[in-house]
Amino acid sequence: MDFQYSDTQQDIRAAVGALARSFGDEYWRKCDEEQRYATEFVDAMTQAGWLAALIPEAYGGSGLGLLDACVILEEINRQGGNGAACHAQMYTMASVLQHGSEAQKQAVLPRIADGSLRLQAFGVTEPDAGSNTLRIKTFARKVNGGYVINGQKIWTSRFRQSDMYLLLARTTPYEDVKKKTDGLSLFLVDIRKAGKALEPRTIHTMLNHHTNEVFIDQLEVDDACRIGEEGQGFKYLLSSLNAERLLVSSECIGDGKWFIDRARKYATERIVFDRPIGANQGVAFPIAKAHMNLCASELMRNQAASLFDQSLPCGAEANMAKYLCSEASWEAAEAAMTTFGGYGVATEYDIERKWKETRLFRTAPISNNLVLAYVAQHVLDMPRSY
């Protein structure tokens, strides 16, 4: 076991940290106030090559490992930024890379790497299905040379900031499949070419997340738009989910470190009753406890990412990392909010902004209750709960 980050990872942390610091609190605060997409930051990350980290060198990327990519997103959030503005660009392309045809790879991956094409939108969740992905209703009807797709998606983030849309749809009715995970297919859709067949509706949320409901009406796609075999889309989807879990875990770790740094500094400098408030155990202990839990969750993230980079099974570890990191980050957020008191809800201190952002991760991209159900059933071999 090696608990040290490599020299390359330390260099990545330093470089990404420097770039992220050039977009300070005021920049992110302004984006939040205006509900504006962080275009300048995403462009800077793209131009620096960081969003092409997981794309192989043969397709114009850096060919880095997942733990390297985790460090990138962690450092963005550790500096007070919001990696969610661009994180999907790093994992959504995994389905194309691992299961797409060579023609699809050549058409998409080099353009993602050079920034001329954006693939951030992932259409999976539906209003009536929620986390039960196998019961989605969006249907792709086979026609000569392609498919006609109709349905509805929800929580499709950054659809308006994407050129391509990775879309999961049923190609065989649920009632007609022998194995419940069969009958789903994955499509790579050109949003501009689709035109009015894809209609987004903005979902206004308490944080600046740019998410949408997408209505799909008579969307025509060619056979060449389907990724891999028909009916195997759920299996292809899973190949992206472990990476997604770990990249989101890394944003949680970055948030947690940011909260602890801010809370520690404020508790040391803020004088009430003639002494620093950090001298009070009621203030200091929650910060210390959050720090310890965050350190432990980081080790779980690193173990899972190491397994992923060795192409070893890591589903349990990735899910556990997502749970532990999001819970530790939220604990740190609460400690910071309590430490700052009334100032914690003042926008000028940025605590409330990051507090809202990190709360999302207990719910998405997978509810922590579903992680607990997964661990109980698949790790501890307990009776199935759903």
URMORA-V604294 format. One record per helix or strand. SS is the DSSP state (2 for helix, 1 for strand). FROM is the first residue (numbers start at 1). LEN is the number of residues. If there is no record, write none. Layout:
SS_FROM_LEN + SS_FROM_LEN
This chain:
2_7_15 + 2_25_10 + 2_39_9 + 2_50_3 + 2_57_3 + 2_66_13 + 2_83_3 + 2_88_4 + 2_94_6 + 2_102_13 + 1_121_3 + 2_133_3 + 1_139_5 + 1_146_12 + 2_159_3 + 1_164_7 + 2_174_3 + 1_184_7 + 2_191_7 + 1_198_6 + 1_211_12 + 2_223_3 + 1_226_2 + 1_232_1 + 2_233_37 + 1_271_2 + 1_275_2 + 2_277_3 + 2_281_29 + 2_315_31 + 2_347_3 + 2_351_12 + 2_368_12
